Amino acid sequence: MNSLASLYENDPVYQMAVKQLKESISILGYPEEYVEILRHPEKLVQVKITIKRDNGKLETFLGWRSQHNSALGPYKGGVRYGENVTPGEVVALSIWMTWKTSLAGLPYGGGKGGVRVNPKALSPRELEELSRKFFAGIARDVGPDVDIPAPDVYTNPQTMAWYFDEYSKIAGYNAWGVVTAKPVDLGGLNARVVSTGYGTALTAREAAKKALGGFEGKTVAIHGFGNVGMYAAKYAQEWGAIVVAVSDSSGYIYDPKGIDVEEAIRVKNETGKVTNYKKGNVKVSTNHLEVLELPVDVLIPAATENVITMENVHRIKAKVISEGANGPTTPEADRILHDKGVVVVPDILANAGGVTMSWIEWSHNRMGCWLTDDEALSRLDKMMTINFHRVYDDWQKRFSQYPMRIAAYAIAVDRVVKAMKLRGWI
């Protein structure tokens, strides 16, 4: 254990995950030795991947798959490609996936994979060879009932198609459930594309019912207008809220009477800049961070991490914040927002639409069923709505002195610990 742990224990991302775990164990009143049990993955697999480049030369890359905890079910989590991928990052992300799937009420544990490579430097043929060899390298450790990977940074449905095909060749049958977020023609769902933004808007909707007396007619600002922000805006508007502002890296647009979300999406897709939107009496600014401070009821940060900080937290006016991005609020700012009575739905809960939709895809692949997008979204809505209220009520009942984020981690860890106890692991 010690020599293997040396691969990841000094990584700052891993240390952050362990710090959160220690806090949760302390809040729950569990013995400190539970931290030692839960801080390490059940298995960490390293894979050597040698491919032939288009110039005829051989090049070797390293990849990892961390399988953190399986008390609640098969490991679940994405695979990312990147030049700076480390074993510590992969292990930390697998720990966070354990808590995310637990909090979402899914029958999954946490896993994560990564390959240290610059995917932009590879040709399509080279990328396919790398992907197939990575998955062949972990094939004995994954499977529809064991570990179900999905896309992450710089991987996509095509990558999943290569993984699916490679595993199916090795297994000797079409293993539809071995990965999720596959192309539609291979058992995937179009609804997967909208699911994270849908879920982020849904948690904003449900939080507004609790904190604001309803969602219809409430004003919404969205920081970030990529996939998550676009669909969060689209569904927020469909459910009766007034989307008054959206931003991207070029700046933001603001109309207190409401913007035309479909037009904003068209402008963004066609011109690359949401600030080219010209409809109505819209105000345009080049400072995208200012959108966070607008006088709105609901704020959806859906871009990058650490945008709500000690520098601007006192200027935040929204009463509900639903985090579509990962880590948009610093811990210090989170505490201040909590003390001000702002309901911050943390990323671990708010952006769980993707993994929840992956479960819908996987479960129906396993049963040999095919879903329409409307059926899939209906199930996503029902599952996330029920789960949001379960978590919210538990927060209010047991952990209301803490920000919802800290409570969410404690609730997630508690469910895993209880499952481990029931199984006789501890």
C-alpha positions as CSV (number, residue, x, y, z in Angstrom):
1,M,0.0,0.0,0.0
2,N,2.7,2.5,1.0
3,S,4.7,2.3,-2.2
4,L,1.6,2.5,-4.4
5,A,0.2,5.4,-2.3
6,S,3.4,7.3,-2.9
7,L,2.2,7.8,-6.4
8,Y,-0.6,10.0,-5.3
9,E,-0.3,11.0,-1.6
10,N,1.6,14.2,-2.2
11,D,-0.6,15.5,-5.0
12,P,-2.4,18.8,-3.8
13,V,-5.7,17.8,-5.5
14,Y,-5.6,14.5,-3.7
15,Q,-4.8,16.2,-0.4
16,M,-7.8,18.5,-0.9
17,A,-10.1,15.4,-1.3
18,V,-8.7,13.9,1.9
19,K,-9.3,17.2,3.8
20,Q,-12.9,17.1,2.8
21,L,-13.2,13.5,3.8
22,K,-11.7,14.2,7.2
23,E,-14.2,17.1,7.7
24,S,-17.1,14.8,6.8
25,I,-16.0,12.0,9.1
26,S,-15.6,14.5,11.9
27,I,-19.0,16.0,11.4
28,L,-20.6,12.6,11.3
29,G,-18.8,11.5,14.5
30,Y,-17.2,8.4,13.0
31,P,-13.9,7.1,14.2
32,E,-10.8,8.7,12.7
33,E,-9.6,5.3,11.3
34,Y,-12.5,5.6,8.8
35,V,-10.5,8.3,7.1
36,E,-7.6,5.8,6.5
37,I,-10.1,3.3,5.1
38,L,-11.7,5.7,2.7
39,R,-8.7,7.8,1.6
40,H,-7.2,5.1,-0.6
41,P,-8.8,3.5,-3.7
42,E,-9.6,-0.1,-3.7
43,K,-7.5,-0.5,-6.8
44,L,-5.3,1.7,-8.9
45,V,-4.3,0.4,-12.3
46,Q,-1.4,1.8,-14.3
47,V,-1.3,1.1,-18.1
48,K,1.7,1.5,-20.5
49,I,0.4,2.5,-23.9
50,T,2.8,2.3,-26.9
51,I,1.5,3.5,-30.2
52,K,3.1,4.0,-33.7
53,R,3.0,7.6,-34.7
54,D,2.2,8.6,-38.3
55,N,5.9,9.3,-38.9
56,G,6.7,5.6,-38.1
57,K,8.2,6.3,-34.6
58,L,7.0,4.6,-31.4
59,E,5.9,6.7,-28.5
60,T,4.8,5.5,-25.0
61,F,2.3,7.0,-22.7
62,L,1.0,6.2,-19.2
63,G,-2.6,5.9,-18.2
64,W,-4.4,5.1,-14.9
65,R,-7.8,3.9,-13.7
66,S,-8.6,4.5,-10.0
67,Q,-11.4,2.5,-8.5
68,H,-12.1,4.1,-5.2
69,N,-15.1,2.4,-3.6
70,S,-17.7,-0.2,-4.7
71,A,-19.9,-0.5,-1.6
72,L,-22.9,1.0,-3.4
73,G,-22.3,-0.6,-6.8
74,P,-19.9,-0.7,-9.8
75,Y,-17.3,2.0,-10.1
76,K,-18.5,5.0,-12.3
77,G,-16.5,7.9,-13.7
78,G,-15.0,9.5,-16.7
79,V,-11.6,9.1,-18.5
80,R,-9.7,12.3,-19.3
81,Y,-6.8,13.0,-21.6
82,G,-4.3,15.7,-20.8
83,E,-0.6,16.6,-20.6
84,N,-0.8,17.2,-16.9
85,V,-2.8,14.2,-15.8
86,T,-1.4,12.6,-12.7
87,P,-2.2,9.5,-10.5
88,G,-3.0,11.9,-7.7
89,E,-5.6,13.8,-9.8
90,V,-7.1,10.6,-11.0
91,V,-7.4,9.1,-7.4
92,A,-8.9,12.4,-6.1
93,L,-11.4,12.5,-8.9
94,S,-12.4,8.9,-8.2
95,I,-13.0,9.8,-4.5
96,W,-15.2,12.7,-5.5
97,M,-17.1,10.5,-7.9
98,T,-17.9,8.1,-5.0
99,W,-19.5,11.0,-3.1
100,K,-21.2,12.3,-6.2
101,T,-22.9,9.0,-7.1
102,S,-23.7,8.4,-3.4
103,L,-25.4,11.8,-3.0
104,A,-27.3,11.3,-6.3
105,G,-28.8,8.1,-4.9
106,L,-27.3,6.0,-7.7
107,P,-26.2,2.3,-7.3
108,Y,-22.6,3.2,-8.2
109,G,-19.3,3.7,-6.6
110,G,-16.6,6.1,-7.7
111,G,-14.0,5.6,-10.4
112,K,-11.9,7.8,-12.7
113,G,-9.4,7.4,-15.5
114,G,-6.8,9.4,-17.2
115,V,-4.0,9.3,-19.8
116,R,-1.1,11.7,-19.8
117,V,-1.1,12.9,-23.4
118,N,-1.7,16.0,-25.4
119,P,-4.6,14.7,-27.5
120,K,-4.4,17.8,-29.8
121,A,-1.0,16.6,-31.0
122,L,-2.3,13.2,-32.2
123,S,-3.9,12.5,-35.5
124,P,-7.4,10.9,-35.5
125,R,-5.7,7.5,-36.3
126,E,-3.2,7.9,-33.5
127,L,-5.9,9.0,-31.1
128,E,-7.9,5.9,-31.9
129,E,-4.9,3.6,-31.4
130,L,-4.2,5.2,-28.0
131,S,-7.8,4.9,-26.9
132,R,-8.1,1.3,-27.9
133,K,-4.8,0.3,-26.3
134,F,-5.7,2.1,-23.1
135,F,-9.0,0.3,-22.8
136,A,-7.5,-3.0,-23.7
137,G,-5.0,-2.4,-20.9
138,I,-7.8,-2.0,-18.3
139,A,-10.2,-4.5,-19.9
140,R,-9.7,-7.1,-17.1
141,D,-10.7,-4.4,-14.5
142,V,-13.8,-2.9,-16.1
143,G,-17.1,-4.3,-17.3
144,P,-20.9,-3.6,-17.3
145,D,-21.2,-4.8,-13.7
146,V,-17.7,-3.8,-12.5
147,D,-16.6,-0.4,-13.7
148,I,-18.4,1.8,-16.3
149,P,-16.3,4.6,-17.7
150,A,-17.6,7.7,-19.5
151,P,-16.2,10.8,-21.3
152,D,-14.4,13.6,-19.5
153,V,-11.9,16.2,-20.5
154,Y,-10.8,15.7,-24.2
155,T,-12.8,12.5,-24.6
156,N,-16.2,12.2,-26.2
157,P,-18.8,9.8,-27.6
158,Q,-16.4,8.7,-30.3
159,T,-13.9,7.7,-27.7
160,M,-16.6,5.7,-25.9
161,A,-17.4,4.0,-29.2
162,W,-13.7,2.9,-29.5
163,Y,-13.8,1.7,-25.9
164,F,-17.0,-0.2,-26.4
165,D,-15.8,-1.9,-29.5
166,E,-12.4,-2.8,-28.1
167,Y,-13.9,-4.3,-24.9
168,S,-16.6,-6.2,-26.9
169,K,-13.9,-7.8,-29.0
170,I,-12.0,-9.0,-25.9
171,A,-15.2,-10.1,-24.1
172,G,-16.6,-11.8,-27.1
173,Y,-20.0,-10.2,-27.0
174,N,-21.6,-6.7,-27.5
175,A,-21.1,-5.2,-24.1
176,W,-23.5,-2.3,-24.5
177,G,-23.3,-1.3,-20.8
178,V,-19.5,-1.1,-20.5
179,V,-19.4,2.7,-21.1
180,T,-22.0,5.4,-21.1
181,A,-22.5,8.6,-23.2
182,K,-22.0,6.5,-26.3
183,P,-23.2,7.6,-29.7
184,V,-26.9,7.2,-30.2
185,D,-26.5,4.5,-32.8
186,L,-24.6,2.4,-30.1
187,G,-27.2,2.7,-27.4
188,G,-26.5,6.2,-26.2
189,L,-29.0,9.0,-25.6
190,N,-29.2,12.4,-27.3
191,A,-30.5,13.6,-23.9
192,R,-27.0,13.1,-22.5
193,V,-25.9,16.3,-24.2
194,V,-28.5,18.5,-22.3
195,S,-28.5,16.5,-19.1
196,T,-25.9,18.5,-17.0
197,G,-27.5,21.9,-17.9
198,Y,-30.9,20.4,-17.4
199,G,-30.0,19.2,-13.9
200,T,-28.4,22.5,-13.0
201,A,-31.6,24.4,-13.9
202,L,-33.7,21.8,-12.2
203,T,-31.8,22.2,-8.8
204,A,-32.1,26.0,-9.2
205,R,-35.9,25.5,-9.8
206,E,-36.3,23.3,-6.7
207,A,-34.1,25.5,-4.5
208,A,-36.2,28.5,-5.6
209,K,-39.3,26.8,-4.5
210,K,-37.8,26.3,-1.0
211,A,-36.1,29.7,-0.7
212,L,-38.1,32.1,-2.9
213,G,-41.6,30.6,-2.9
214,G,-41.3,29.5,-6.5
215,F,-39.3,29.6,-9.7
216,E,-41.7,31.1,-12.2
217,G,-41.2,34.8,-12.7
218,K,-37.8,34.8,-10.9
219,T,-34.8,36.5,-12.5
220,V,-31.8,34.4,-13.5
221,A,-28.2,35.2,-14.5
222,I,-25.9,32.6,-16.0
223,H,-22.1,32.9,-15.9
224,G,-20.7,30.8,-18.7
225,F,-22.6,30.0,-22.0
226,G,-21.1,26.7,-23.0
227,N,-23.0,23.4,-23.1
228,V,-24.1,23.6,-19.4
229,G,-24.9,27.3,-19.4
230,M,-26.9,27.2,-22.7
231,Y,-29.1,24.3,-21.6
232,A,-29.5,25.7,-18.1
233,A,-30.7,28.9,-19.6
234,K,-33.0,27.1,-22.1
235,Y,-34.8,25.0,-19.4
236,A,-34.9,27.8,-16.8
237,Q,-36.8,29.9,-19.4
238,E,-39.1,27.0,-20.3
239,W,-40.0,26.6,-16.6
240,G,-41.1,30.2,-16.4
241,A,-38.1,32.0,-15.0
242,I,-36.8,35.2,-16.7
243,V,-33.2,34.8,-17.9
244,V,-31.9,38.4,-17.8
245,A,-28.2,37.8,-18.4
246,V,-25.7,35.4,-19.8
247,S,-22.0,35.6,-20.2
248,D,-19.0,34.0,-22.0
249,S,-15.3,35.0,-22.2
250,S,-16.2,37.9,-24.4
251,G,-18.4,39.6,-21.7
252,Y,-22.0,39.5,-20.9
253,I,-25.4,40.7,-22.1
254,Y,-28.1,42.0,-19.7
255,D,-31.7,42.9,-20.2
256,P,-33.8,43.2,-17.0
257,K,-37.0,42.4,-19.1
258,G,-35.4,39.1,-20.2
259,I,-33.3,38.0,-23.1
260,D,-34.3,35.6,-25.9
261,V,-32.4,32.5,-25.0
262,E,-32.8,30.8,-28.3
263,E,-31.5,33.9,-30.1
264,A,-28.6,34.1,-27.7
265,I,-27.7,30.5,-28.4
266,R,-27.9,31.1,-32.1
267,V,-25.6,34.1,-31.9
268,K,-23.2,32.2,-29.7
269,N,-23.1,29.2,-32.0
270,E,-22.8,31.3,-35.2
271,T,-20.4,34.0,-34.1
272,G,-18.6,32.5,-31.1
273,K,-19.5,35.5,-28.9
274,V,-22.7,36.0,-26.9
275,T,-21.9,39.7,-26.8
276,N,-22.9,39.9,-30.5
277,Y,-26.5,39.6,-29.3
278,K,-28.4,42.8,-30.3
279,K,-32.1,42.1,-29.6
280,G,-34.1,44.6,-27.5
281,N,-32.6,47.1,-25.1
282,V,-29.8,44.8,-24.1
283,K,-26.8,46.1,-22.2
284,V,-23.4,44.6,-23.3
285,S,-20.3,44.6,-21.2
286,T,-16.8,43.1,-21.8
287,N,-16.3,42.1,-18.1
288,H,-17.9,38.7,-17.8
289,L,-17.4,38.5,-14.0
290,E,-19.8,41.4,-13.5
291,V,-22.7,39.1,-14.4
292,L,-22.2,37.4,-11.0
293,E,-23.1,40.7,-9.2
294,L,-26.3,41.6,-11.0
295,P,-29.6,42.1,-9.0
296,V,-31.1,38.7,-9.7
297,D,-33.0,36.1,-7.7
298,V,-31.0,33.1,-9.0
299,L,-27.4,32.8,-10.2
300,I,-26.0,29.9,-12.1
301,P,-22.2,29.8,-12.3
302,A,-21.5,27.4,-15.2
303,A,-18.0,28.3,-16.4
304,T,-14.9,27.8,-14.3
305,E,-13.8,27.3,-10.8
306,N,-13.1,30.0,-8.2
307,V,-15.2,32.9,-9.6
308,I,-17.1,33.6,-6.4
309,T,-14.4,34.6,-3.9
310,M,-13.7,36.8,-0.9
311,E,-13.1,39.6,-3.4
312,N,-16.7,39.7,-4.8
313,V,-18.8,37.7,-2.4
314,H,-20.2,40.7,-0.6
315,R,-21.5,42.1,-3.9
316,I,-23.5,38.9,-4.8
317,K,-27.2,39.7,-4.7
318,A,-28.8,36.4,-5.7
319,K,-30.6,34.4,-3.0
320,V,-30.2,31.1,-4.8
321,I,-27.0,29.8,-6.5
322,S,-26.9,26.6,-8.4
323,E,-23.4,25.5,-9.4
324,G,-23.2,24.1,-12.9
325,A,-19.4,24.5,-13.0
326,N,-17.0,22.5,-10.7
327,G,-15.8,24.5,-7.8
328,P,-17.0,28.0,-8.7
329,T,-17.3,29.1,-5.1
330,T,-14.3,29.2,-2.7
331,P,-14.9,27.7,0.8
332,E,-14.5,31.1,2.4
333,A,-17.0,32.7,0.2
334,D,-19.4,29.7,0.6
335,R,-19.4,30.3,4.4
336,I,-20.2,34.0,4.0
337,L,-23.1,33.2,1.6
338,H,-24.5,30.7,4.0
339,D,-24.3,33.2,6.8
340,K,-26.2,35.7,4.6
341,G,-29.0,33.2,4.1
342,V,-28.1,32.4,0.4
343,V,-28.9,28.8,-0.6
344,V,-25.9,27.5,-2.6
345,V,-26.7,24.2,-4.3
346,P,-23.2,22.7,-4.5
347,D,-21.7,21.3,-7.7
348,I,-21.7,17.8,-6.3
349,L,-25.5,18.0,-6.3
350,A,-26.4,20.6,-9.0
351,N,-24.3,19.2,-11.9
352,A,-25.1,15.5,-11.3
353,G,-27.4,15.5,-14.3
354,G,-24.7,13.9,-16.5
355,V,-24.0,10.9,-14.2
356,T,-27.7,10.5,-13.5
357,M,-28.4,10.3,-17.3
358,S,-25.5,7.9,-17.6
359,W,-27.2,5.6,-15.1
360,I,-30.4,5.9,-17.1
361,E,-28.5,4.9,-20.3
362,W,-26.6,2.1,-18.5
363,S,-29.6,0.5,-16.8
364,H,-31.6,0.4,-20.0
365,N,-28.6,-1.0,-21.9
366,R,-28.5,-3.7,-19.3
367,M,-32.1,-4.5,-19.8
368,G,-32.0,-4.3,-23.6
369,C,-34.4,-1.3,-23.6
370,W,-34.3,1.8,-25.8
371,L,-35.6,5.1,-24.6
372,T,-36.8,8.2,-26.3
373,D,-35.2,11.5,-25.3
374,D,-38.5,12.7,-23.7
375,E,-38.7,9.5,-21.6
376,A,-35.1,9.9,-20.6
377,L,-35.5,13.5,-19.5
378,S,-38.7,12.7,-17.7
379,R,-36.9,10.1,-15.6
380,L,-34.0,12.5,-15.0
381,D,-36.4,15.2,-13.8
382,K,-38.1,12.8,-11.4
383,M,-34.9,11.3,-10.0
384,M,-33.1,14.6,-9.5
385,T,-36.2,16.3,-8.0
386,I,-36.7,13.6,-5.5
387,N,-33.0,13.5,-4.7
388,F,-32.7,17.3,-4.3
389,H,-35.5,17.4,-1.7
390,R,-34.1,14.4,0.1
391,V,-30.7,16.1,0.4
392,Y,-32.2,19.5,1.2
393,D,-34.4,18.1,3.9
394,D,-31.5,16.1,5.4
395,W,-29.4,19.3,5.4
396,Q,-32.0,21.3,7.2
397,K,-32.7,18.5,9.7
398,R,-29.1,17.5,10.6
399,F,-26.5,19.9,9.3
400,S,-28.2,23.3,8.9
401,Q,-25.3,25.0,10.8
402,Y,-23.1,24.2,7.8
403,P,-23.2,25.4,4.2
404,M,-25.1,23.0,2.0
405,R,-21.8,21.9,0.4
406,I,-20.4,20.6,3.6
407,A,-23.7,18.9,4.5
408,A,-23.8,17.3,1.0
409,Y,-20.4,15.7,1.4
410,A,-21.3,14.4,4.9
411,I,-24.6,12.9,3.6
412,A,-22.7,11.2,0.8
413,V,-20.0,9.8,3.0
414,D,-22.5,8.7,5.5
415,R,-24.4,6.6,2.9
416,V,-21.1,4.9,1.8
417,V,-20.1,4.2,5.3
418,K,-23.5,2.7,6.1
419,A,-23.3,0.5,3.0
420,M,-19.8,-0.7,4.0
421,K,-21.1,-1.5,7.5
422,L,-24.1,-3.5,6.2
423,R,-21.7,-5.5,3.9
424,G,-19.4,-6.2,6.9
425,W,-16.4,-4.3,5.5
426,I,-16.0,-2.3,8.6
